[in-house]
Amino acid sequence: MPKVMTDFDPKKHGFHFSNEFVNDVCDTPFGKITTEGRCGGMAFASLDYYYAKLPIPTHRGSDFPGGKVPPDQTRLADYIYSRLMDSFLRNGDKFILWTEKLDHYTWIYGDGVTKLTKEEEFPKLLRQLANGPVALGLIKAEHLWDIGHNHQVVAHGAELDEATGTMTVHIYDNNAPDRLVTLTSDPSDPHFTSSLADVSGNHFWYRGWFVEDYSAMQPTYVDLAVVKALSISDPWPKLGDPLDCSYTVRNFGDFPANIQALNVDVALPAGEAAGARFMPDTTAGSIQPHQEHVYSKHCDCFAGTKGRYTLRITCTQQSGVTIALPTAFVFGPVTTFIPTKEVSLDVQHLSSSIAAPPPNIESVEAVYVTDGAKDALKPCEQPRIKYRASWVYGGADYTRKLEIFSEPIIPIANKTLVFNVKFSTSGAMKKETVKLRLAGRAADGSNVNISVPLTGSKDFFTGSWKPKQQGNAAYQLTLSIEGADDLPRYTQRTPRGNVLDSRPQTVATVDTASSGYPFKNYEPGVDFNYSIELAPKQTAAISVDALESNDSFATANKVVLSGATVDKGAWKQFDNLNFHSVSDQDYFSIQYDSLPGDDACQLLQPTKELMSSYLGLYIINYPPCLCISINAKGMCNDFDLYKIAASGPQLYESHSREFSLALFNPTKVFANKTLYAVIKNSNFSYQGAFPYDAAFGYAPAHSVWTVDTNSPAYTARPDIRRRLLKRYYDMIDLPRPGDDLLNKATDPSFPYPANCLIITDAQKSVTKQQAFLTHPDTISDLKAIASSQGQSVVADALAKLGKIAQEARLDTEAENLYRASAASFAAANLTGRQ
């Protein structure tokens, strides 16, 4: 049975609204030709989208004013109309000729429509379908004044039953959107009957049909497209690792983009368990014109088998069919749409470290509260902390150490111990598995075994217990904690890694040489590493620190910050200080030296300048900054800052319940570059005495080059990503800044990005950036991943670099960069803008 089918699917490649246009096409000697729609335009346009590998617009009839079709004088309606005219220009004479023909042979018109269709056009259709779908002209009219009753459709398959002689043509009929329609005829029937019927059940029929003359055209209208490429949290994930992905789409159309969901489809390697890796985003159902929508999803366990995983951006249409979305490149008024490239991730092994390790205890805290107190655990309004144990990374790899603050607990009437347990987990702890017990032997020899009910969720749980003194001597109670989280992790490992690690001091790793990739340094079970002491005695007083008595302006400790350079600030560190009594306040007199140019800086916050969004190249300008950082070891402190006035210290501002402070451009406030900082324990009645460390620093004004490795240029092909980044690091000398400067930046807006270079020579830095952008291998790599847009990416980056050079008063370099940008734009057949 001869049968040829293409992958054209009316639900996927056909318009989702019915052909209800009404228009006058042209005047003829026989009168005006009026079509009952724009069937030829819709047929030709749907083929345009198919052959351009672009999705058909998502609009449905209800999305248009009037609820049927796009209004005239809109881009989509005009595009369909223009293709209608193209269909008539190419096939109008044949429509006229075939309309005039009878079904049978006549000496005037020759062979009839029936013979031509079945003996010439049907074999021709089978041959042409081997290369893809085609346009068909359906003949209904028998008179030229009825020529508008003819129809145009897309044929996407055909078959001949040689036993019965029945011919079947599979079509997309634009009068019936999202439906599979056929035309059939057997030897006893001269006509072709459609599977569509009118409201009375009468099937539509046609005298015959012919294969139209069609030439593809690039569609001029696309609604939904990707504007920010698929971003992957880890381009080289390991087995069992979690993975995040995101991208942004925009509706470039004139009407709402009407879909069910946005997706990331994942093609899996052989042997991998089926199932969605990233959930669909069903909140994107109707995206308004010019509106953007961000898809962002997380997968707990992305890969369970070695091999290649291929990610593709798609959307689910209202018809239930999934289609790939194109990518939009916007250059001024011109927007180009191209098929979106898939992202392939090669998962080859498990690393020795684990992105989603088994859960472990992060900290345990015991706090005394008054019975009946409400909301007793607000920051810096805490009752007295009696016990705090927290796990921190030690000096050696894969080890942690337990830091403990502990005081004997004195059982007091109307006082209750509240236990706060913080877990470190990539998932959420299962509430029913989390348990806390207190066990030990009292001074009188009696056993203590108490279960403390816990409430909470995710990674934080709390419970309470009212202690009673037993005997006159101190005794220890051991805390035992157990639990499990809900993260799927690597599905083939035994044990899976959900149960609490009973030995947090050793960090769990993976034995990659053994089958099933078992854990090393992981002992699932109960964690017994914490204990509290009950004692019938008062806590000993804390000793004064080495800076006492710095309790007044007159006795303030002097802090001189000098010797700063552009790439290294000036810092002073003070360890083992404390608030030993309710009246203890620590005064510091801070003096700093600025660099030439700092005092003239006008910035009040760091600013970020874009050089290339595609390459992820930025420059960040930092104003001078005065930093005060306090490590209160879990407690809270306050700041008062004082200016030096003629009459003496004058309060400038107070900061309550803060651990750190960053003052940008401090000389705007402290003209003589001197100030007082008073650090206080205002909540002594709650917190009592406690130790702390303090650091003071001055970072001069400076600028930093940085690269965002999640930008589009680095998410397409891993081989080109590696080449581009290596070339950039090598040519720009892009290291991390010195740890002494990096780690002392305390304000959330101040820290440096992960990949950055402090600029000490602006001219040399600009020259190196230009050398990287214009390097033949850089241009070649960009062309490989961005096609014809690669040269334009370079041109745009050179123009922005020219602006940066101009702002730095490097006039010669700026002029050279603008010229290079114009030449690069010319090479890309675009017009550069300065």
URRAVEN-V533050 format. One record per run of one state. SS is the DSSP state (a for helix, b for strand, c for the rest). FROM is the first residue (numbers start at 0). LEN is the number of residues. Records with the same first field share a line. If there is no record, write none. Layout:
SS: FROM-LEN, FROM-LEN
This chain:
c: 0-2, 5-4, 13-2, 16-6, 28-2, 35-3, 52-7, 63-11, 100-5, 106-3, 110-2, 129-4, 139-4, 149-1, 161-4, 172-8, 185-6, 197-5, 206-1, 211-12, 232-10, 251-5, 267-13, 284-1, 287-4, 299-7, 317-4, 324-1, 331-2, 339-3, 347-12, 370-14, 393-5, 406-2, 409-5, 424-4, 429-1, 433-1, 441-5, 452-2, 457-2, 465-9, 482-1, 485-13, 499-1, 501-4, 506-2, 510-8, 520-3, 524-2, 534-22, 561-3, 565-2, 568-1, 579-5, 592-14, 612-4, 622-2, 631-6, 645-2, 655-4, 664-1, 668-5, 680-3, 687-2, 699-2, 707-4, 714-3, 732-6, 742-13, 758-3, 774-1, 807-3, 827-7
b: 2-3, 15-1, 22-6, 30-5, 59-1, 105-1, 109-1, 133-6, 150-11, 165-7, 180-5, 191-6, 202-4, 207-4, 223-9, 242-9, 256-11, 280-1, 285-2, 291-8, 306-11, 321-3, 325-6, 333-6, 342-5, 359-11, 384-9, 398-8, 408-1, 414-10, 428-1, 434-7, 446-6, 454-3, 459-6, 474-8, 483-2, 498-1, 500-1, 505-1, 508-2, 518-2, 523-1, 526-8, 556-5, 564-1, 567-1, 569-10, 584-8, 606-6, 616-6, 624-7, 637-8, 647-8, 659-5, 673-7, 689-10, 701-6, 755-3
a: 9-4, 38-14, 60-3, 74-26, 112-17, 143-6, 281-3, 430-3, 665-3, 683-4, 711-3, 717-15, 738-4, 761-13, 775-32, 810-17
